[in-house]
Amino acid sequence: MASIENIENFSNEQVFAESLPRFETVDFQKISKKFLTKSLIKIGLWFLLFAIGWGIMAYFQPNFLISLFIGIFMVVSFVFLIISAFLAQKKYGYALREKDILYQRGYIIHKVTVIPFNRIQHVSTSQSLLDKFFKIARLKLFTAGGHGSDISIPGLTPELANTLKEAVAKKLRGEYE
């Protein structure tokens, strides 16, 4: 049962959107260029596999125009993927603020995710085999009720990923404000 003291101290003032902090003014930190290199190598490996498949198909395909159309479509698709990798690299960024962490990505559809520290359940880092080769890591932040990480920041140096992980963990424990 609510006490009279709690009822007397209750307030629920209106908050106007104009008075809220703006994430657009944040200086986002860029991720490592090694992530772009990793992306381009992955695209190149897929292109190689598709080119081998196309070569086998073209050899056994009696219709030259169909083989040519598929080959041109494949090259155009991979050129688009390469351009996309360069444009996406420019948009990746993260920022730590006093009460939250922000992550931006996307060049066609620009997305910014803001997660308050008080909503984070746990934080981890990970490295794939290619990440280890390029000496990069991924920081993953998990909130309640999600499946998988809510933010996954790629292309960080392992040292930076661990530093950010510890900083977020300290925020979660309330060790510094």
C-alpha positions in Angstrom: 0.0 0.0 0.0 1.4 3.4 -0.9 2.2 5.7 2.0 0.9 9.3 2.2 4.5 10.5 2.1 5.0 8.9 -1.3 1.8 10.4 -2.6 2.7 13.9 -1.4 6.2 13.7 -3.1 4.9 12.4 -6.4 5.4 14.5 -9.4 4.9 13.8 -13.1 6.0 16.9 -14.9 5.6 17.1 -18.7 8.8 16.8 -20.7 9.1 18.5 -24.1 10.9 16.9 -26.9 12.9 20.1 -27.6 14.5 19.9 -24.1 15.8 16.4 -24.6 19.5 15.8 -25.4 20.2 15.5 -29.1 22.2 12.5 -30.4 22.9 14.4 -33.7 25.4 16.6 -31.9 27.5 13.6 -30.7 31.0 13.1 -32.3 30.9 9.5 -33.3 34.2 7.5 -33.2 34.9 5.6 -36.4 35.7 1.9 -36.5 39.0 0.5 -37.9 39.7 0.5 -41.6 40.7 -3.1 -41.1 37.0 -3.9 -41.0 36.7 -2.6 -44.6 39.6 -4.8 -45.7 37.9 -7.8 -44.0 34.6 -7.0 -45.8 36.3 -6.6 -49.2 38.1 -9.9 -48.8 34.9 -11.7 -47.9 33.2 -10.1 -51.0 36.2 -11.2 -53.1 36.0 -14.8 -51.9 32.3 -15.0 -52.7 33.0 -13.5 -56.1 35.6 -16.1 -56.7 33.2 -18.9 -55.8 30.5 -17.4 -58.0 32.9 -16.9 -60.9 34.0 -20.6 -60.7 30.3 -21.6 -60.6 29.6 -19.3 -63.5 32.5 -20.7 -65.5 31.3 -24.2 -65.0 27.8 -23.2 -66.0 29.0 -21.3 -69.0 31.0 -24.2 -70.2 28.0 -26.6 -70.1 25.4 -23.9 -71.1 24.8 -24.1 -74.9 23.1 -20.6 -74.9 25.8 -17.9 -75.0 23.3 -15.0 -74.2 22.1 -16.6 -71.0 25.7 -17.1 -69.8 26.6 -13.6 -70.8 23.5 -12.1 -69.0 24.3 -14.1 -65.8 27.9 -13.1 -65.9 27.1 -9.4 -66.4 24.5 -9.5 -63.6 27.1 -11.2 -61.3 29.8 -8.6 -62.0 27.4 -5.7 -61.5 26.2 -7.2 -58.2 29.7 -7.5 -56.9 30.6 -4.0 -57.9 27.6 -2.8 -56.0 28.7 -4.8 -53.0 32.2 -3.3 -53.1 30.8 0.2 -53.4 28.4 -0.5 -50.5 31.3 -1.7 -48.3 33.1 1.6 -48.8 30.0 3.7 -48.2 29.0 1.7 -45.1 32.5 2.0 -43.6 32.1 5.8 -43.6 28.8 5.5 -41.6 29.9 3.1 -38.9 30.5 4.9 -35.6 29.9 4.6 -31.8 29.9 7.0 -28.9 29.9 6.6 -25.1 28.0 9.3 -23.2 27.5 9.7 -19.5 24.2 7.7 -19.4 24.1 5.7 -22.7 26.0 4.3 -25.7 25.2 5.1 -29.3 25.9 3.2 -32.4 25.3 4.3 -36.0 25.4 2.5 -39.3 23.8 2.4 -42.8 24.3 4.6 -45.7 21.0 4.1 -47.6 18.9 3.7 -44.4 20.8 5.5 -41.7 20.2 4.0 -38.2 21.3 5.2 -34.8 20.7 3.0 -31.8 20.8 4.5 -28.3 20.9 2.2 -25.3 20.9 3.6 -21.8 23.3 1.9 -19.4 20.5 1.0 -17.0 18.9 -1.2 -19.7 22.1 -3.2 -20.5 22.1 -6.7 -19.1 25.6 -7.8 -20.1 28.4 -6.9 -22.5 30.9 -9.2 -24.3 33.5 -9.1 -27.0 34.1 -11.6 -29.8 36.4 -12.3 -32.7 35.9 -14.5 -35.7 38.8 -16.2 -37.4 39.1 -13.4 -39.9 38.8 -10.9 -37.1 41.8 -12.5 -35.4 43.8 -12.3 -38.6 43.1 -8.6 -39.0 43.4 -7.9 -35.3 39.9 -6.5 -34.8 37.1 -7.4 -32.5 33.4 -6.9 -32.0 31.7 -5.4 -28.9 28.2 -6.8 -28.1 25.7 -5.2 -25.8 22.7 -7.1 -24.6 19.5 -5.8 -23.1 16.6 -7.7 -21.5 14.1 -9.4 -23.8 16.2 -9.3 -27.0 17.4 -12.3 -28.9 21.0 -11.8 -29.7 22.9 -8.6 -29.1 21.1 -5.3 -29.4 24.3 -3.5 -30.4 27.1 -5.2 -32.1 30.0 -2.8 -32.9 32.4 -4.4 -35.4 35.9 -3.3 -36.4 37.4 -2.3 -33.0 40.9 -3.1 -32.0 40.8 -5.9 -29.3 42.3 -3.5 -26.8 39.6 -0.9 -27.5 36.8 -3.5 -27.4 38.0 -4.7 -24.0 38.4 -1.1 -22.7 34.9 -0.3 -23.8 33.6 -3.6 -22.3 35.2 -2.7 -18.9 33.9 0.9 -19.1 30.4 -0.3 -19.7 30.7 -3.0 -17.0 31.9 -0.3 -14.5 28.9 1.8 -15.4 26.6 -1.2 -14.8 28.2 -1.8 -11.4 27.8 1.9 -10.6 31.6 2.3 -10.0 31.7 5.8 -11.6 29.2 8.2 -12.8 
